[in-house]
Structure formats: structure tokens, C-alpha cells
Amino acid sequence: MRRISLGLFLLVLQLPLHAQVVSSVEIKHPEMRALQVRYMDDLKALGADIVSMTTEYPFYLSRRLDLDQEKQKRADQKSIRFDRFEGQTVLEITGNYYASYPTESMTADQRARITFINVILPMLKLAVPRFQNNPSVQAYAFEVSHHVTGKVMGVAMERPENLVVILPQKSAVRLVAAKEESEQQAALLESKAFVNAKAVTIWMSGEGPQLAADASSADPVENKKISTNSVSAEVIKGREDPGVSPAPKPVLKSNMPTPIPVRDTSPEALASLNESNKELVAQLTKQLDAQAHFVPYAAPSFVAFRNGAYLELSINTTLSEAATASRYKVAALAFDDHIAHLIRPVMGYFKSDPAFDGIGFSSSLHLSGKAGSSTQAVEFFLPFAALRCYERYDCTGQQLLDAGTVLINGERVSLDLQIAEGGNR
């Protein structure tokens, strides 16, 4: 009898170490099930490490997302497993983070950034050393649910929000090994991130036009612009009936980074930028004119764009493409054949961190076939973080465009270089 009791006692002690990893018998895909069996010891060790890590607010590994915290304590916390995503084998980890972000002062991009830094990045630093040399692991996939609070028609509302981040193995290794923030950002630009299935960009330093965007364009609940007040968050308490909207809760100050204030883009601020950078811009214009073909009657100047300040360079781009080519194709060719070759020379004039947000290349496209009459206007507004990444050859031209904003004849577009050019030059 004593021997049986001792065995049961030892079994109970071992259960918490196994509770974070999905059992192999529960995985339907035969290849993924085989990997789960083969690397079970590594998965268990990773689970124990994750449970031991410290987070700003309670975090639980969980197979189910959006659980009340009290229910989560009693729920199945097995979540670490191998899975398939877009034809790749990924190490997938899911869980619930019990912090709630105010939608009135934080955009979806900012919320994603905070949860990534506080929860996902620490897990990644635990997982990568164990699996970076494992040829079976091609990427890491994380899905973490946090909560947001706001008001709809004056009524306080709390709802879940799911963040998904997928990082290729090479990018994850670079991110974890990075010593500088710029290196981390370069690796992150190679990842995919989604908030409630909507693509977002995570900026380690808070740079990027997404964080300064008008919150009213993102979420119906987010009906106020970004506040410059300190970010606050609240611990989500358990409640008996999850279907009933809770009363407003006291807000507890956290150690989360303060959101980046909206850039001052008043006429006075832009005039000050023009004056303080006058000599540098004049030098740039003179030395790069032969390559850039600046528009004589449109001198470089600082403009306001999406709550940011950009140095706009107006240039002429002549393409041999026929005037009947699609606007997407000529925009893509303009970037590849002209704009891309200007980025590094232009960035050479801004070695230190400037007091504005990026460069806007405003190109007047002149096409053959209708000489002197057929023109299109294409504008590329590119943030400094992405420009630095491209300058160092850490990012592709497509990643640079994805981080910025492209306008064709004043209308914003998504520009896929490979598709637009169609492989035919």
C-alpha cells in the first residue's frame, strides 16, 4: 500500500512538468505526431521554462484562448506542439495574458507591440536556443489572447483580442541574438503578425507610421486619437458570468512603455524643420540632382503625412515602358529602377536620428509613347526604421514598401513588386 501511494505521489509531482505540452496521441497529423514523440523531452523542458518566467501580468499556457482567469486556473494548459503553417513545420505556443489595454489611448499596433515584448519575446528567447539547430523546426508560431477595454455609446466594454506572430527560424535566431534594437527590427520585419486576423507591424522602438495613425480608422471601439498620457493597463479579475459586461475597473499603472506621442505637424513645426535642415537639404539636392532628377519648381520640403513629418523629395522618373502599361506596373518599375537607387545615397545625409519620421519620394512618371504628355504621380512615404533596415541590406524592397505607404495619383495602394512587374521588363 505504501509503494502504491509513493508512486501516486511521484506521479502527481511530475504532472506539472508535463502539463504544458500537448500529448502526442492528441495530434492527428502523423508527421507532427512523430515530431511530438521524438522531441517530447525538449518540449517539456521548454514548458517548464515558460511557466517559470516572470511577466507583467499573469500569463498561462492554454489550448483555449479567451478564458476567464479563474476558469483558466482549472483548465487544460497544454499548448506546446508541432503544427503546419503555410507548408512549414512550426513550433506553436498558445496562451492567455491577463492584462487589458485601453483602446482610447492605444492602437492595435501598440497593443501588439506590448504583448510581443512582454510575453512572446521572452518565450522566443527560451525556445530558440533549444530548437535553432533542429532541422524539423522551420518557424515559430505564437497566439496570445489579451483583453481591451473601451466604451461603446458610453457603456464600458471589455473584449478579447488575439495576437498571432509567426517568425521564420532564421529570423527568430537573428532576433534573439540581436544586440541592438535596429537588428531586432530588421528580423521582425521578416515575420508576420496579426491582431484579430488583421495584419499589423510590430515596431520595437515604437517607430513607424502605424503607431501614429489615427485610431479612428482601425477599430469602431477606438474612436479617439492616441493620447500622449502614460499607458495604463489593468489586471483582469475573474467574473462569474462572462456574458455580462463588467463594471468599470480601477486602472493600475504598469511598467509598459509610454506610447509615442503624435508628431507635431503644425505649420510652425514644419517651418522649423525646413529652417534647421536648410543647408543639409540644399547640399543633398545639389550633389544628387544628376541621379535623382529633382523637379526644379518643387524644392524639397517637410510635409505632414499620417500624423508624421516627412522630408518630401519631388523627382522626375522617365521609363521606357509603354503608356498603356498598368499604373501598378509603372509604379513598381519606378521604385526598382529609380527610387531604390536613391535610398542609400539619401540616407547617407542622415546618419544621426533626425527629428522627423521619414522620407517621401514624390515621383512624376514620364512614359514613352506619349512623350511629354503622359505622366502619373506616385508617392512613396517610407519611415526611417524601414529605411535603415533597407540601407543595411537587412530588408528587401518589398519589405520596405510594406512598412511604408504608396500613393498612386493620390490614392493609397498595396504594391507587390513581383506581381506588378509580372516578371517581364
N, C-alpha and C positions, 0 to 999 in steps of 0.2 A: 504493500500500500504506500509506503514511504517512497519507493522507487517511482511509482506512477505519479505521485504528487510532485516529486522533484522534476520529473520530465515535463509535466504540465507547466510547472513554474518556469523552467528554462524556455519552453515554447513561448510563453507569454512575454518573457524578456526579449525574445527575438522578433516578435511581431512588429514592433515599431520600426525596426530596421528594414523590414520588407514592405511596409505599408505604403511606400511612395511609388513602387514600381508595379506596373500592370502585369498580371500573371500571363505567362506565355500561352496558356490554354484559352485565354480570352481574346487572343489576336487571331483573326480569321485569315489574313493574308499569309500563305505558307512561308514566303521568304522572310517577311517581317517577324513571324513567329520563330523561325530558326535563329534569327539575329537576337531576338529577345532571350532565347535559351542560351545562346553562345556567350553573350556579354552580360548575363544577369548579375554577376558579381560586381562589375563596373557600374551597372545601373543602380544597384543597391547602395554602393558607396557614394555615388553622386546624390542619391536621395537623402542619405544621412547628412551629407554636407549641406544640402539646401535647407533641410529642417533646422540646422544649427545656425544658419546665417541670420544676421540682425537686419531688420527692415524698419522703416519709419513707423509704419502701421502694420497690424497683423497680416501675415501672408500665409496661405495654406495651399499646398498642392492639392489639386482636386480634379476628378474626372468630369464633374459637372460645374458649370460656371453659374454665376449669379445666385449663389445660395446665401440665405441669411446666416450670419456669423454663428449663432447658436446651433443651427442645423448643420453647419459646416463642421463644427467640432465633433459631431457624431457621424458625419457622412464618410463615404469611401474617399480616401485621399490618395489613391493610386492614380498617378497621371503620367509617369515617365514611361515612354515606349517608343519603339521604332514605327515609322509610318511612311507613306509615299506622298509626295507633293510635286506636281508637275514633272512626273517621271523620275524624280530623285528620291533617294532614301534619306529621310530626315530623322534626327533625334527630336522628338516632340515632348514638350513640357507644358502643362496647363495648370492654372490655379486662380485663386480669388485673392485680391488685395483689398483689405478693408479700410480704404481711405476714400473720401468723397471730395470732388473738386467743384468749386463754384463756377458755373457756366457764365456768370456775368463778368468775371474777370479773367477767364482762361479760355483760349480757343482749343479746338480738338488737337491741333498740333502741339500745343503746350502741355496738354494733359498727357498725350502720348509720350512726350519727352520726359516728363517727371516720372511716370511709371516705368519707362525704359531705364532711366538712370537709377532709380531706387530699387527696382525688383529684377528686371530682365538682365541688365548688365552684370549684376553680381552672380546670377545663375550661370550666365555665359562664361564668366571667369572661372567658375567651378567645373563646368562641363568641358570646355575646350582642352585643358591640359590632359584630360582623360581620354579624349576621343580624336584629337587633332591628327594622330598618326594612324587612325583606323580607316582603312580604305572603304569600308562599308558606309561610313557617315559622310554624306555629301553636303549636308546643310543642317542647320538648327532651326527649329520652329517653336515659337513661344506664343501662347494665347493666355492673356491675363485679363480678368474682369475687374474693373474698379467701378466706382459709382460717381455720378454727377448730381449736383443739386442746382435748382433754379426755380423760377416762377413762371407759370403759365396763367395768364389772366388774373394775376395777383395771388394765385394759390401756390404754396410751396410744393415742389415736386422733387422726388428722388428717383433716379432710374439707373440701371446698369449700363455700362459701356465696355465693349470688348476691344482690346488691343491685340493685334496679331503682328508678329515680326518674324520674318524669315531671312536668315543670313547664310549665304554660301560658306562652305568650310574655309576657303582661303580668306574670305573677308572677315570671318569670325576670328581667325588666328591673328590677322593684322590688327583688328580692333583690340583684342585682349593684350597684344604685345605693344601697342602704341604707347609712346612716352609723351606725345604732345596731342593737344586737342585737335589740331588740324589733321593729324594722321588718323585719329579716331573718326573724324568726319568723312575723310576720304573712304574709309572702309564702310561706313554706314550708308553712303550714297550708293553702294552696290547691293544693299539689302532691299527688301520690300516690307512696307508697313501699312497697316490698315486699321482704321477705327470704325467699328460697325460696318465693315466691308468697304469703306471709302478710303482710297489711297491717301496717305499723308507722308510728309517728310519729317524726319527727326533730325534736329539740329542740336548738336551737343552744347554749343555756346549760346543758343538762342538766336543765332543769326538766321537770315533767310526771310523772304517776303511772306512766307506762310504765317509766321508768328506775329507779323504786324498787320495782317489782313483784317478787314472789317468783319467782326464776328457775326454781323447780321447776315452775311452771305453763306454761313456754314450750317447753322442748326436753328430750327424755329425757336428753341428754348433760349438760344444765345442771342438775345435781342438788344444787347448793349455792347458798345465798343470796349476794347480792352482797357482795363483800369490800370493806373500806374501805382495803385496801392499794393502793399505786400500781399503775396498769395497766401491764402489760408486754406486749411483742409480740416475735415472732421472725421473722427473715428465713427464708423457705422455701428450702432448698437443693434443687438438682436431685437426683433419685434415679433409678436405672436402671430399677427395676421399680415403677411406680405402684400396682400391685395389692398390694404388701406393705406392711403398716403399719410406719412407720419407728420407730426407737428414739427415746426422748425426746431432745429437742434442747435445747441451752443456751438460756436465755431472756435476750434482750438488752433492756436498758432503752431505752425510746423517749421521745420528747417528747410523746406523746399526753396529752391532758388526763386527770386523775385522775377516775374515776367518782364521781358524787355519792354520799356515804355515805347509808345508810338513816337516815331521820329518827328521832330519839329520841322514841318514843311511849309511854314508860313512864308510869305514873300520876303520878309525881313531875314529869315534864316537862310533862304536860298541865295539872297543877295550877299549875305555874309560869306557863304561858301564860294560864290563866284569871286569875291574880292580876295579872300585868303588863298585861293588856288590860282589866281590870275596868271602869275608868272610861270607856274608849273604847266598849266594848260596851254599857254602860249608856246612854250618850249616843245611840248608834245605835238601840237598842231604843226609847227614848223618842221620838225625833224621827221615826222611820219607821214607828211602830206603826199609824198610820191607814192607811198604804198597804200595809204588809206583813201586818197581822193576825197578829201573833205569838201563839203558843199560850201562855196565861197560866201554865200549870203546867209548862212546859218552857222554862226560861231558856236563852238562848244559851250554848253551852259548847264547849270544844275536845274533839274525839274523834279516835281513831286510825282510819284507813281506808287500806287497801292500803299499809301502811308509811309513811304520811304523816299529818300533823296538820292537821285541818280545823276551821274555826270552823263549827259546825252551828247553823243558824237554823231553828227549828221554827215553821211558819206554817200558817194555815188558808186554804184556797183553795176558794171557792164557785163552781161552774159551773152554767150553765143547761142543760147537757147532760142528756139523759135518763139514768136509772140503768142502762139497758140498753146504753149505748154501750160499745165495747170499751175495755179498760184502756189500750191504746196510744193511742187517740184522746183519752181524758181526760187522759193524761199529757202529750201534745203540746199540748193546749189549756191545761193548767195552766202549761206553760212559756211559751207565746206570750202568754197573757192575763194572767199574774201574775208569774212568775219573771223573765221578760225585762225587765219594767219596774222590777224591784228592783235589777238588777245595777249599773247606773251609780250610783244613789244609795248603795248599799252600798260600792262601790269608792271612793267619794269619802272614806270614812273611813280608807282605807289607801293614802295617797299614796306613802309610802316602802315599801321592801321589807320585809315583815313576816317574823317568824321562824317562819312556818308555811307550809303548802303550798297552801291554797286555801279556798274557801267551800263548805259543804254546805247546800243548801236542802232541808229536810225538810218536805214539804207533805202535810197531811191534806186530801184532796179530798172535798168535800161536794157531792153531786149532787142535782138537783131530781128530783121524782118519788117519792123516799123520804126526805123531809126528816128530818134528824136521825138517820137510821139507816144510810144507805148512804155509806160512806166507803172510800177507798183511800189507801194510803200510797205516795207517790212521792218518791224522794230523788235530788237532782242534786248530785254531788260534782264541782266544777269547779276545775281548777288555775289558779293566778294568771296564768301566761303566757297562757293562752287567754282568761281574763277580761280582761286588759289589752288583748288584741287586739280583743275584742268591744267593750270600753269605747271604743276609738278608732274604732269603725266599720270596722275593717280585716278583721273576721271576721264571718261570718253566725252566726245562732243555731244552725244545723245544724253548722257547724264547731266551735262551742263545745261542743256536746253530744258530738261525735265525739272531742274531745280529753279529755273527762271520762268520768264513769261514771254511768249511770242505773239505779236500782233501783226496781222496782215490787213492792210487798208483799214486800220483802226479796230479790227475785230480780233479777239483773242482766239487762238487756235492751239491744238495739240499737233506738234510737228514730229513725225517719225522719219528720220533721215533716210533710212533704208527703204521704207515703203514709198516715201515721196519720190525718191530718185529712181526707184524701180529697177535699179541695177544697170540702167542704160544711161550713159553720159553723152 
